[in-house]
Amino acid sequence: MRTVTTTYQPVYVRAEKTPYVAVKNGRQGLSVELKRSYWEEATRVMEDLDYQLGIPSLFDGGAA
């Protein structure tokens, strides 16, 4: 059974930091952004990561 963990860093961290790494490693991440422009950038970065994680790699199998 997989344990769900959430990583939260209660400072203004920008998306490239703790939440990004947490999600990339299969965990949940949470951040608080100071400015709307930071939030918009964080959203773009996390959406891009979500897209990247949805693309199968050469090593995911499936090809015989």
LINWO-V437244 format. One line per field, one symbol per residue. ss: DSSP state (@ for helix, = for strand, . for the rest). phi: phi as a letter, one per 40 degrees, with the letter a starting at -180 (. if undefined). burial: I if it has 24 or more other ideal C-beta (glycine too) atoms within 12 Angstrom, else O. A space follows every 50 residues. Layout:
ss: ???
phi: ???
burial: ???
This chain:
ss: .....===.........@@@@@@@...===.....@@@@@@@@@@@@@@@ @@@@...@@@....
phi: .cccbbbbbcbcbgccbdcdcccdcgbcbabbbcbdcccccdcccccccd cccccccdccggcb
burial: OOOOOOOOOOOOIIIOIIIIOIIOOOOOIOIOOOOOOOOOOIOOIIOOIO OOOOOOOOOOOOOO
